[in-house]
Amino acid sequence: QLSCLLKMVTLHGIPEDLDSYPKELLLFLSPSDYAATGSCRQFFTNVGKANVDVLPREAPQRQQLLLEALECLKVPGTQINEEDAEVLGRLVCDLPGDYIRSSGGRLLKDLRQCGSFLPEQEEAIRDVLSSGNTTFG
């Protein structure tokens, strides 16, 4: 339904008031499409507020969104700082275990919003917690 609605909304190009539409519509739009109305950072800030679970975790669009977000934010290596984690919003739930480990305790509060984790993410979270370098223990 959302992809169909997006087709109707963008029939005559990207509307300037796209930010006033449900954030979930952006999950079916690419940052380059959005560029006419805002920056990629603004795009991913809005995507981060969307319910990304409308797309299955293994969906190519969802995986592509994370890759493009990391590229837009110019994330060096696998370390996510607090500011970038805030922009990523719910996309942090898709970060691989090496990002979780490298970012240490900075991502733990953002990961609370995730409904479930992959085994490699659970292991990374346990590693971060057991390091003793977090406010959680």
Secondary structure as the mmCIF struct_conf table of DSSP 4:
data_model
#
loop_
_struct_conf.conf_type_id
_struct_conf.id
_struct_conf.beg_label_comp_id
_struct_conf.beg_label_asym_id
_struct_conf.beg_label_seq_id
_struct_conf.end_label_comp_id
_struct_conf.end_label_asym_id
_struct_conf.end_label_seq_id
HELX_RH_AL_P HELX_RH_AL_P1 LEU A 2 VAL A 9
TURN_TY1_P TURN_TY1_P1 THR A 10 HIS A 12
BEND BEND1 GLY A 13 GLY A 13
TURN_TY1_P TURN_TY1_P2 GLU A 16 ASP A 17
HELX_RH_3T_P HELX_RH_3T_P1 LEU A 18 SER A 20
BEND BEND2 TYR A 21 TYR A 21
HELX_RH_3T_P HELX_RH_3T_P2 LYS A 23 PHE A 28
BEND BEND3 LEU A 29 LEU A 29
HELX_RH_AL_P HELX_RH_AL_P2 PRO A 31 TYR A 34
TURN_TY1_P TURN_TY1_P3 ALA A 35 THR A 37
BEND BEND4 GLY A 38 GLY A 38
HELX_RH_AL_P HELX_RH_AL_P3 CYS A 40 LYS A 49
BEND BEND5 ALA A 50 ALA A 50
HELX_RH_3T_P HELX_RH_3T_P3 VAL A 52 VAL A 54
BEND BEND6 LEU A 55 LEU A 55
TURN_TY1_P TURN_TY1_P4 ARG A 57 GLU A 58
HELX_RH_AL_P HELX_RH_AL_P4 PRO A 60 CYS A 72
TURN_TY1_P TURN_TY1_P5 LEU A 73 LYS A 74
TURN_TY1_P TURN_TY1_P6 GLY A 77 THR A 78
HELX_RH_AL_P HELX_RH_AL_P5 GLU A 82 LEU A 88
HELX_RH_3T_P HELX_RH_3T_P4 GLY A 89 ASP A 94
HELX_RH_AL_P HELX_RH_AL_P6 GLY A 97 SER A 103
HELX_RH_3T_P HELX_RH_3T_P5 GLY A 104 LEU A 107
HELX_RH_AL_P HELX_RH_AL_P7 LEU A 108 LEU A 111
TURN_TY1_P TURN_TY1_P7 ARG A 112 GLN A 113
BEND BEND7 GLY A 115 GLY A 115
HELX_RH_AL_P HELX_RH_AL_P8 PRO A 119 SER A 130
TURN_TY1_P TURN_TY1_P8 SER A 131 GLY A 132
BEND BEND8 THR A 134 THR A 134
TURN_TY1_P TURN_TY1_P9 THR A 135 PHE A 136
#
